[in-house]
Amino acid sequence: MLIPIFTLKLNHKIKPRAVAVGTFDGVHPCLTAATQTGKVFIHNPHARSRRPAAHRLSQSTQDSDVSLLNINQAVTCLTAGRLGRDAAGDTLLVGSQSSLLAYDVHDNADVFYREATDGANAIVLGMLGDIPAPLAIVGGNCALQGYDYEGNDHFWTVTGDNVRSLALCDFTGDGKNELLVGSEDFDIRVFKEDELLSEMTENETVTSLCHMCGSRFGYALANGTVGAYDRTARCWRIKSKNHAVSIHAFDLNADGVPELITGWSNGKIDARSDRTGEVIFKDNFSSSVAGVVDGDYRLDGQRQLICTSVEGEVRGYLPASQDLRGSLMDSSTEQDLVRELSLRRQSLLLELRSYQENAEGLLGETRGGGVIPANTQLQTALLVRPATEAQKAHVELSIATPNETVIRAVLIFAEGIFEGESHVVHPGTHNLSGCVRVPITPPKDMPVDLHIKAFVGDELSTQLHVFELTRQLPRFSMYDITAESSAAPPSGWATFSINDRPQRVAMWLNQNFLLLEGVDGPDVTFNSLRGGGLLSISMASNGQITLRTDDIDLAGDLVQSLASFLAVEDLSAETDFPGYFEELRNTLTEVDEFHAVHQKLTAAIADHSNSIRSMLVQAEDARLMGDMTTMKKRYRELYDLNRDLINEYKIRSNHHKALLACLKSVNQAIQRAGRLRVGKPKNQVISACRDAIKSNNANALFRIMRAGS
């Protein structure tokens, strides 16, 4: 058990997920965190001389080692690091819902200040791809933006939903960093600059990401899940009833490989092996953890793990020394071996007891044992079931045995389909049979592994055999193939050309759709069971594929899936989705109206502020002259004006929320237009759409989304 080597108690409450360590003078590391009152504190125990108050920075009256930075807005994220190549120290970056501030703490001066129209929910600092300068990359309202030391915008792209977490990681192993993005649509996306490399779908909002080593990274979800990926392969994961506030990579046991350190909402700190997820160290705070960072806080050449709580408690942990490394590793190996042998022994004892009870049952010719026929197998089938008066449309999982045995219970584990990820079916003693049917309704189009455990025996069995198997639900399972339909044909379409055989497209259809009988050609029509409407896919003799659907998201998913199956690197497309584009045109009009109203409200508030100053002066003059009647009159006017200001603020706040919703829709529209293309054409569409938005040219935006250029 490692113990803290230093403990601090700061008189400031710390905001969760807003903690960093920065060497602002290039020498002394300082703990930096956001408070819950719109300020950022900088704890510097190394330089005890009082800094004169100037600009934003002031000295705390409660702690002599703490300086306060007045932001005057709710801080949503912060980080510290070397932003300028020639800068002597680190730069502090502070994000809010409407701005980004880069601050030079040592010189007590702004580096740059930028309005963040899309907000700043997460921030990371470092090198990205081939961009020559370090960037401060901000994730906000479905958008990603990177700024250099001078505040110039060097990187911009869109992502599927609001960004909640960011990390830089050499995902491809080429020696250059890629950007990991966790968002509210449950996806972890990997960007090589503005090119989307990969997507990993989880079953909750991705709240934290951190690079561990090589291509391995840790992640945390809003439902209490913590785990690790190596590229696109999940190494391990665990789930807790508490949620992970902060995760950080740090080599705590001196084995040369960083562990995943997790700070939990119940105050627990634990370190887990990067390979297995096993806990190797834990400690507890009396309140929720606010952040986990590391730095050479004692200036002794060794980096310490620094954990903070929301109540301002700080603890520093020193990694194991080289002398202890061997004993710790030997002890860990011994514990692993003993645990593995103990589990194996327990399993063998249970198996032996089961054989003995079955043998006794056979010799005594009594029923109730666990013996079933040797030819018993579990048979499964997946079928598409359209909606009826009795039930909604769904995918039916049928599980059956081929003989007189019955299925007593079925346990299905699947991510993102069932609440809590697992589903148990008990047929009941009066409905026991050899077949169980389970309705499944995937919430969105994604491939899902169904891990099935069926408990099989006869009607009087007290011991059951457990059959385990895995079936994969295809990505587009909620679509029923149809020969003809009375529904109106889709008005939306996307068309593109490929250099491949129709048989390959038919193979893709058979693998990605749930078809009772496989199709031989690429020309098919489906009914959508989730949202209604038709989807038709056709291929001409010249290799031109046409997708017809009114769902632009579905069209994008189909394009990405087909391009991945056929290993197509670059794919351009022409599209038209009249209904969606008309909604987008209305949204753009609303954005212009919101901007106009925002300017009027800002001007009105400025006028009222001037009036307040004038009334205060008049009221105080009247008080000093003993004119109580005039003083009361001015303060009554001030009261009324203050009430008007509060009402105007509420209107402005509601307008701002509505504006953010509209901007999110616009960013998602650009993302959807990009997903209808692959590779360079995709990046060109996103870049051109952004330029059209900047120049307020709606007609050019729609031309680009339709034609791709």
Order of alpha helices (4+ residues) and beta strands (2+ residues): beta-beta-beta-beta-beta-beta-beta-beta-beta-beta-beta-beta-beta-beta-beta-beta-beta-beta-beta-beta-beta-beta-beta-beta-beta-beta-beta-beta-beta-alpha-beta-beta-beta-beta-beta-beta-beta-beta-beta-alpha-beta-beta-beta-alpha-beta-alpha-alpha-alpha-alpha
